[in-house]
Amino acid sequence: MDEPPPSAELWQLFNPEISSSDTVSILFYLICLLVLIFLSAAFSSSENALFSLNKLQLEVLLEVPSSRANAIHFLMRYPKKLLATILIANTFVNIAFVLLSTLLFAIIFNFHEYPFIGFLIEVVIVTFLIVLFGEVIPKIYAFQNNVKISQNLAVPLFYTYKIFQPLVYVLEKSTSLIDKRITKKGHILSVDELTHAIEITSEKDAPKQEKNILKSVVNFGNTNVKQIMRQRPDVVGVDASMNFEELMLLIIDSGYSRVPVFEDNLDNVKGILFTKDLLPHINASTHFNWQQLIRPAYFIPESKKIDDLLKEFQTKRMHLAIVADEFGGTSGLVSMEDIMEEIFGEIQDEFDEDEHVYTRINDHTFVFEGKMLINDMCKYMDISLSDFEEVRNDAETLGGMLLEINSYLPKLGQEIKFKNYCFKIESVDPRKIKRVKVSFEPK
């Protein structure tokens, strides 16, 4: 007996007994399915559109008072209510779509003899339609037209929230309980874990320069002013007793736009002098009273975190602060540029001289000035600052740390070894270490 061709088997899947009333039902179901897929697309696109609005777009939408602006304001003010509303509404729509599509397939097809094929067709077609037309395409479109979609769907979403308000309340409260439990049990990543995560990122995912910036951002909140400030010996200050001619020579020689003004010594800073304030008086006599141009100084402790200082600089519109030690003396100064360099590395403008702050001999050997900050040395060598935590104590410079390790001023050519690091003294005077060659073996 000959087997029927495959086309004949496929034809058997269709219901041959479709009446005129069934045709009306099919047409009705198709219209309902189109409406439901449109609603699913609307809810999905509204989620992406509203949550992708930036601050400027949101301000524009709320600028003109209207029912639309009020709806957007309410929905963005309560994002959990918005998300719950969208999820509940979309779930109802998708369930209705599945049920109606099942009824439609039951009229058009006859899966009694092929239940497995019927199950596959229903699942594949329904899932494909919901995912493609109800999720993917609307969300892609929403990202590109978020303002337009937010304007058109804000009011309908607000009334949808009103309809489902009891269910939204239950869902919001239940998720809040879960959030609290997860927050209590949640794992907080440490700085070291975040740094390690950046380290294992491939070069393709993030170039070395971007990795260094990310590491700086991660450690930004844990860095204090003492680690990045300009040390007292390197601070250029102005004695308040100088006459105007001496002052101008010092300002021209230093090249700084802001300099601290002190009486007797740097421990007694009276204020900050802005060089731009001197411009109207550049032709003044030697006895010009320039002290009247001094502005108040901003004093901060060594322990202040630089992220807090950055916020204070922004709030107070300042660019320079005097760093005071525990005895009230001046230990250094820190500027906005120092903070920015902590993230982005050395910043030089057209007036900066090309200083060789270090010399790189190879990947594992460097030559540094003794006054080099330990924090900066680790950045240039691409090593971890934590390697020296146990020996640096209160030292912030390379020379200071070597004095902590060695207990006395080393001699020229002396080598100081610590862990996998070797420090060779290349220049020293009777008071301090001037230059050091640092080499290390990779771990």
Secondary structure per residue as TSV (DSSP state, phi and psi in degrees):
chain	resnum	aa	ss	phi	psi
A	1	M	-	360.0	130.3
A	2	D	-	-74.6	139.6
A	3	E	-	-79.7	143.8
A	4	P	-	-67.1	146.7
A	5	P	-	-63.5	158.6
A	6	P	H	-56.2	-35.7
A	7	S	H	-63.5	-33.6
A	8	A	H	-68.3	-38.6
A	9	E	H	-64.8	-40.8
A	10	L	H	-64.3	-38.3
A	11	W	H	-64.1	-29.7
A	12	Q	T	-68.3	-17.1
A	13	L	T	-71.7	-25.9
A	14	F	B	-80.2	144.6
A	15	N	-	-79.5	116.5
A	16	P	S	-78.6	-12.0
A	17	E	-	-105.9	55.2
A	18	I	-	-90.6	118.1
A	19	S	-	-90.4	176.5
A	20	S	H	-65.8	-36.0
A	21	S	H	-66.5	-34.5
A	22	D	H	-65.4	-35.7
A	23	T	H	-63.5	-40.7
A	24	V	H	-63.5	-41.9
A	25	S	H	-63.1	-41.6
A	26	I	H	-61.1	-44.8
A	27	L	H	-62.5	-41.7
A	28	F	H	-62.7	-45.8
A	29	Y	H	-63.9	-39.3
A	30	L	H	-63.4	-43.1
A	31	I	H	-62.8	-43.2
A	32	C	H	-62.6	-40.8
A	33	L	H	-64.9	-38.2
A	34	L	H	-63.8	-41.9
A	35	V	H	-63.7	-42.9
A	36	L	H	-66.3	-40.9
A	37	I	H	-67.8	-32.0
A	38	F	H	-66.4	-43.2
A	39	L	H	-63.7	-41.6
A	40	S	H	-60.9	-42.6
A	41	A	H	-64.7	-39.3
A	42	A	H	-64.7	-45.8
A	43	F	H	-65.6	-42.0
A	44	S	H	-65.1	-43.8
A	45	S	H	-69.0	-35.3
A	46	S	H	-64.7	-35.2
A	47	E	H	-60.9	-52.3
A	48	N	H	-66.2	-38.6
A	49	A	H	-64.9	-50.2
A	50	L	H	-68.7	-40.8
A	51	F	H	-77.9	-10.5
A	52	S	T	-100.8	2.2
A	53	L	-	-66.9	129.5
A	54	N	-	-87.0	175.6
A	55	K	H	-60.8	-42.0
A	56	L	H	-65.8	-44.8
A	57	Q	H	-62.0	-39.7
A	58	L	H	-66.2	-40.1
A	59	E	H	-63.1	-39.2
A	60	V	H	-65.0	-42.4
A	61	L	H	-66.5	-31.2
A	62	L	H	-95.1	0.4
A	63	E	H	-64.7	-45.0
A	64	V	S	-98.7	117.7
A	65	P	-	-61.0	130.2
A	66	S	S	-167.2	171.2
A	67	S	H	-63.8	-34.2
A	68	R	H	-65.8	-45.0
A	69	A	H	-64.4	-39.1
A	70	N	H	-63.8	-40.3
A	71	A	H	-65.1	-44.1
A	72	I	H	-63.6	-42.2
A	73	H	H	-60.4	-44.0
A	74	F	H	-65.2	-47.7
A	75	L	H	-63.7	-39.6
A	76	M	H	-77.6	-21.8
A	77	R	H	-75.3	-30.3
A	78	Y	-	-122.2	76.5
A	79	P	H	-63.1	-31.2
A	80	K	H	-67.2	-40.0
A	81	K	H	-64.6	-40.8
A	82	L	H	-61.4	-48.9
A	83	L	H	-64.3	-41.3
A	84	A	H	-63.1	-42.0
A	85	T	H	-60.3	-46.9
A	86	I	H	-63.9	-44.1
A	87	L	H	-64.1	-44.7
A	88	I	H	-65.2	-48.3
A	89	A	H	-62.8	-44.0
A	90	N	H	-65.4	-36.3
A	91	T	H	-64.3	-45.6
A	92	F	H	-60.9	-42.9
A	93	V	H	-63.3	-45.1
A	94	N	H	-67.3	-38.2
A	95	I	H	-64.0	-44.1
A	96	A	H	-61.8	-38.5
A	97	F	H	-62.9	-43.4
A	98	V	H	-63.9	-44.8
A	99	L	H	-63.6	-46.7
A	100	L	H	-66.4	-37.8
A	101	S	H	-66.7	-33.2
A	102	T	H	-65.1	-43.4
A	103	L	H	-64.6	-38.4
A	104	L	H	-65.3	-44.8
A	105	F	H	-64.0	-33.1
A	106	A	H	-65.4	-31.0
A	107	I	H	-79.0	-44.1
A	108	I	H	-78.3	-39.1
A	109	F	B	-111.1	161.6
A	110	N	-	-124.4	98.2
A	111	F	-	-102.5	17.9
A	112	H	S	-63.0	-38.9
A	113	E	S	-88.5	-16.3
A	114	Y	-	-130.8	65.9
A	115	P	H	-64.4	-35.4
A	116	F	H	-67.5	-42.7
A	117	I	H	-62.9	-41.0
A	118	G	H	-61.6	-42.1
A	119	F	H	-62.1	-45.0
A	120	L	H	-63.1	-44.4
A	121	I	H	-63.2	-45.1
A	122	E	H	-63.7	-45.5
A	123	V	H	-67.2	-47.3
A	124	V	H	-64.9	-49.3
A	125	I	H	-66.2	-46.7
A	126	V	H	-64.3	-45.6
A	127	T	H	-61.8	-43.2
A	128	F	H	-60.9	-45.3
A	129	L	H	-64.5	-44.4
A	130	I	H	-66.0	-46.5
A	131	V	H	-67.5	-46.7
A	132	L	I	-72.5	-54.5
A	133	F	I	-90.4	-19.8
A	134	G	I	-100.9	-14.7
A	135	E	I	-128.4	-62.8
A	136	V	I	-64.8	-59.7
A	137	I	H	-60.4	-46.4
A	138	P	H	-60.4	-38.9
A	139	K	H	-70.8	-37.4
A	140	I	H	-64.3	-44.5
A	141	Y	H	-64.0	-36.9
A	142	A	H	-65.3	-37.7
A	143	F	H	-62.8	-33.7
A	144	Q	H	-85.9	-19.9
A	145	N	S	-134.4	45.9
A	146	N	H	-65.6	-35.4
A	147	V	H	-67.4	-46.6
A	148	K	H	-61.6	-45.4
A	149	I	H	-67.9	-39.6
A	150	S	H	-61.1	-40.9
A	151	Q	H	-63.1	-41.9
A	152	N	H	-78.4	-29.5
A	153	L	H	-108.6	-4.3
A	154	A	H	-62.2	-48.7
A	155	V	H	-65.3	-48.6
A	156	P	H	-56.9	-38.1
A	157	L	H	-66.0	-37.9
A	158	F	H	-62.4	-44.3
A	159	Y	H	-71.0	-30.3
A	160	T	H	-63.3	-40.1
A	161	Y	H	-60.8	-42.9
A	162	K	H	-61.2	-37.8
A	163	I	H	-67.1	-44.8
A	164	F	T	-97.4	19.2
A	165	Q	H	-55.5	-43.9
A	166	P	H	-60.3	-43.7
A	167	L	H	-67.7	-37.4
A	168	V	H	-62.0	-41.7
A	169	Y	H	-61.2	-46.2
A	170	V	H	-62.6	-46.2
A	171	L	H	-64.9	-40.6
A	172	E	H	-64.8	-42.7
A	173	K	H	-67.9	-40.4
A	174	S	H	-66.7	-39.8
A	175	T	H	-69.5	-30.9
A	176	S	H	-65.3	-39.6
A	177	L	H	-63.6	-42.2
A	178	I	H	-65.6	-40.3
A	179	D	H	-59.5	-43.2
A	180	K	H	-63.9	-41.1
A	181	R	H	-67.3	-40.6
A	182	I	H	-67.6	-38.5
A	183	T	H	-63.3	-39.7
A	184	K	H	-65.9	-39.7
A	185	K	H	-92.8	-6.9
A	186	G	-	-62.9	153.5
A	187	H	-	-97.2	120.3
A	188	I	-	-91.4	122.8
A	189	L	-	-71.6	134.9
A	190	S	-	-83.1	168.2
A	191	V	H	-62.2	-40.1
A	192	D	H	-63.8	-38.3
A	193	E	H	-67.1	-40.9
A	194	L	H	-65.2	-41.3
A	195	T	H	-62.7	-42.0
A	196	H	H	-63.9	-38.3
A	197	A	H	-62.6	-37.9
A	198	I	H	-68.6	-38.3
A	199	E	H	-61.6	-40.7
A	200	I	T	-83.5	-2.4
A	201	T	S	-68.1	136.0
A	202	S	-	-68.6	156.2
A	203	E	T	-61.8	-29.2
A	204	K	T	-68.9	-40.6
A	205	D	T	-70.3	-37.3
A	206	A	S	-149.8	114.5
A	207	P	-	-58.4	162.7
A	208	K	H	-58.5	-40.7
A	209	Q	H	-62.6	-41.2
A	210	E	H	-67.4	-37.2
A	211	K	H	-60.4	-43.2
A	212	N	H	-63.4	-38.8
A	213	I	H	-65.8	-42.3
A	214	L	H	-63.2	-41.0
A	215	K	H	-61.8	-41.8
A	216	S	H	-63.8	-39.5
A	217	V	H	-65.2	-42.5
A	218	V	H	-60.9	-42.0
A	219	N	H	-87.7	-2.1
A	220	F	H	-57.2	-46.6
A	221	G	T	-71.5	-16.3
A	222	N	T	-99.2	0.6
A	223	T	-	-94.3	130.6
A	224	N	B	-101.3	169.4
A	225	V	H	-61.0	-36.0
A	226	K	H	-59.5	-28.8
A	227	Q	H	-77.0	-20.7
A	228	I	H	-120.5	-6.9
A	229	M	S	-70.6	160.6
A	230	R	E	-80.6	121.0
A	231	Q	E	-65.6	154.6
A	232	R	G	-52.2	-44.1
A	233	P	G	-60.5	-22.7
A	234	D	G	-97.0	-0.1
A	235	V	-	-80.5	129.3
A	236	V	-	-96.4	114.2
A	237	G	-	-118.9	166.5
A	238	V	E	-118.1	128.2
A	239	D	E	-77.0	129.9
A	240	A	T	-64.1	-15.5
A	241	S	T	-86.4	-4.9
A	242	M	-	-64.1	146.6
A	243	N	-	-82.7	173.2
A	244	F	H	-65.2	-36.8
A	245	E	H	-65.6	-44.9
A	246	E	H	-63.4	-39.9
A	247	L	H	-60.1	-47.5
A	248	M	H	-63.4	-37.4
A	249	L	H	-64.3	-41.0
A	250	L	H	-68.6	-41.7
A	251	I	H	-62.8	-44.6
A	252	I	H	-64.1	-39.9
A	253	D	H	-69.0	-37.3
A	254	S	H	-76.9	-40.1
A	255	G	-	79.5	8.8
A	256	Y	-	-88.2	148.6
A	257	S	S	-86.5	-16.9
A	258	R	E	-141.5	132.6
A	259	V	E	-136.1	141.4
A	260	P	E	-73.5	145.1
A	261	V	E	-112.2	129.7
A	262	F	E	-129.9	163.5
A	263	E	S	-114.6	128.7
A	264	D	S	72.4	-60.8
A	265	N	S	-153.7	175.0
A	266	L	T	-66.8	-14.1
A	267	D	T	-73.3	-10.2
A	268	N	S	-123.0	65.1
A	269	V	E	-75.3	126.8
A	270	K	E	-97.2	-19.3
A	271	G	E	166.4	-170.4
A	272	I	E	-119.9	135.9
A	273	L	E	-106.0	123.0
A	274	F	E	-91.0	124.7
A	275	T	G	-63.5	-26.5
A	276	K	G	-66.2	-25.3
A	277	D	G	-71.2	-17.2
A	278	L	G	-84.6	-18.6
A	279	L	G	-57.4	-43.2
A	280	P	G	-65.1	-16.7
A	281	H	G	-114.6	21.7
A	282	I	T	-62.0	-25.7
A	283	N	T	-101.0	16.1
A	284	A	-	-70.1	165.2
A	285	S	-	-75.6	170.4
A	286	T	T	-60.2	-31.4
A	287	H	T	-93.8	15.4
A	288	F	-	-60.3	136.1
A	289	N	-	-81.6	77.2
A	290	W	G	-71.6	-17.4
A	291	Q	G	-61.6	-21.5
A	292	Q	G	-70.3	-13.7
A	293	L	G	-89.7	-3.4
A	294	I	-	-66.7	134.1
A	295	R	B	-102.4	158.0
A	296	P	-	-62.3	144.1
A	297	A	-	-91.3	153.0
A	298	Y	-	-110.2	118.0
A	299	F	E	-103.3	138.8
A	300	I	E	-137.2	154.5
A	301	P	E	-80.0	162.3
A	302	E	T	-64.7	-27.2
A	303	S	T	-83.2	-5.3
A	304	K	-	-63.6	135.2
A	305	K	B	-75.5	141.8
A	306	I	H	-71.7	-22.6
A	307	D	H	-68.8	-36.5
A	308	D	H	-68.2	-39.7
A	309	L	H	-64.5	-39.1
A	310	L	H	-60.2	-43.3
A	311	K	H	-62.9	-40.1
A	312	E	H	-68.0	-39.9
A	313	F	H	-58.5	-42.9
A	314	Q	H	-67.1	-42.2
A	315	T	H	-68.3	-45.1
A	316	K	H	-86.7	-5.1
A	317	R	T	57.0	51.1
A	318	M	-	-121.0	160.2
A	319	H	-	-127.8	-2.8
A	320	L	E	-146.2	140.5
A	321	A	E	-138.9	144.5
A	322	I	E	-90.5	129.3
A	323	V	E	-94.0	121.3
A	324	A	E	-102.8	142.2
A	325	D	-	-86.5	-175.2
A	326	E	T	-69.2	-17.0
A	327	F	T	-98.3	2.9
A	328	G	S	90.9	-1.8
A	329	G	-	-80.7	174.3
A	330	T	E	-94.5	120.5
A	331	S	E	-101.6	-12.9
A	332	G	E	164.7	-167.1
A	333	L	E	-142.7	157.9
A	334	V	E	-136.0	141.1
A	335	S	E	-120.9	169.3
A	336	M	H	-59.5	-36.4
A	337	E	H	-63.5	-37.8
A	338	D	H	-61.6	-38.6
A	339	I	H	-68.8	-43.5
A	340	M	H	-63.1	-38.5
A	341	E	H	-66.2	-24.4
A	342	E	H	-65.4	-27.0
A	343	I	H	-94.9	-50.7
A	344	F	H	-98.5	-3.0
A	345	G	-	89.9	-174.4
A	346	E	-	-58.5	128.0
A	347	I	-	-113.6	124.1
A	348	Q	-	-124.1	131.8
A	349	D	-	-99.8	-174.5
A	350	E	T	-69.5	-12.7
A	351	F	T	-99.6	-7.6
A	352	D	S	-76.8	137.8
A	353	E	-	-78.7	149.5
A	354	D	-	-78.0	88.6
A	355	E	-	-89.9	135.7
A	356	H	-	-91.3	92.3
A	357	V	-	-72.2	-19.1
A	358	Y	E	-159.5	163.5
A	359	T	E	-122.7	129.2
A	360	R	E	-101.2	115.9
A	361	I	E	-84.7	-47.3
A	362	N	E	-153.5	-169.8
A	363	D	T	-63.0	-20.8
A	364	H	T	-124.6	11.1
A	365	T	E	-138.0	127.8
A	366	F	E	-137.4	156.5
A	367	V	E	-119.8	125.3
A	368	F	E	-123.6	154.7
A	369	E	E	-70.6	149.3
A	370	G	T	-63.3	-26.5
A	371	K	T	-83.9	0.3
A	372	M	-	-60.0	131.1
A	373	L	B	-65.2	138.7
A	374	I	H	-59.2	-38.8
A	375	N	H	-58.7	-44.9
A	376	D	H	-70.1	-39.0
A	377	M	H	-57.3	-44.2
A	378	C	H	-64.3	-35.5
A	379	K	H	-66.2	-46.5
A	380	Y	H	-64.1	-34.8
A	381	M	H	-88.8	-8.1
A	382	D	T	59.4	49.4
A	383	I	-	-124.7	170.9
A	384	S	-	-88.0	134.2
A	385	L	G	-64.0	-27.5
A	386	S	G	-65.2	-17.0
A	387	D	G	-61.3	-24.6
A	388	F	G	-112.7	6.7
A	389	E	H	-59.9	-36.0
A	390	E	H	-75.6	-15.4
A	391	V	H	-118.5	-16.3
A	392	R	H	-75.6	-27.1
A	393	N	T	52.0	-118.3
A	394	D	T	-96.5	2.2
A	395	A	-	-69.6	139.0
A	396	E	-	-113.7	-17.6
A	397	T	B	-107.1	161.7
A	398	L	H	-60.4	-45.1
A	399	G	H	-61.6	-42.5
A	400	G	H	-62.5	-40.7
A	401	M	H	-64.9	-39.7
A	402	L	H	-66.2	-32.9
A	403	L	H	-67.4	-35.8
A	404	E	H	-65.2	-40.9
A	405	I	H	-71.4	-42.6
A	406	N	H	-90.7	-18.2
A	407	S	S	72.4	-9.5
A	408	Y	S	-152.9	165.9
A	409	L	-	-68.1	117.9
A	410	P	-	-72.0	162.9
A	411	K	-	-91.9	163.6
A	412	L	T	-60.5	130.9
A	413	G	T	86.1	-7.4
A	414	Q	-	-69.9	142.9
A	415	E	E	-108.6	131.4
A	416	I	E	-115.8	121.4
A	417	K	E	-109.1	137.6
A	418	F	E	-147.0	121.5
A	419	K	T	53.7	-124.5
A	420	N	T	-99.2	19.6
A	421	Y	E	-110.5	145.6
A	422	C	E	-128.2	123.3
A	423	F	E	-110.7	115.5
A	424	K	E	-107.9	123.9
A	425	I	E	-76.4	116.9
A	426	E	E	-102.5	-20.3
A	427	S	E	-155.2	133.7
A	428	V	E	-152.6	145.5
A	429	D	-	-119.1	178.7
A	430	P	S	-62.3	-11.6
A	431	R	S	-114.4	-28.2
A	432	K	-	-155.6	164.8
A	433	I	E	-84.8	128.4
A	434	K	E	-101.6	-40.0
A	435	R	E	-146.9	140.0
A	436	V	E	-136.6	136.6
A	437	K	E	-95.3	124.2
A	438	V	E	-113.8	125.5
A	439	S	E	-130.4	152.6
A	440	F	E	-150.0	155.3
A	441	E	-	-100.2	128.2
A	442	P	-	-58.9	142.9
A	443	K	-	-75.1	360.0
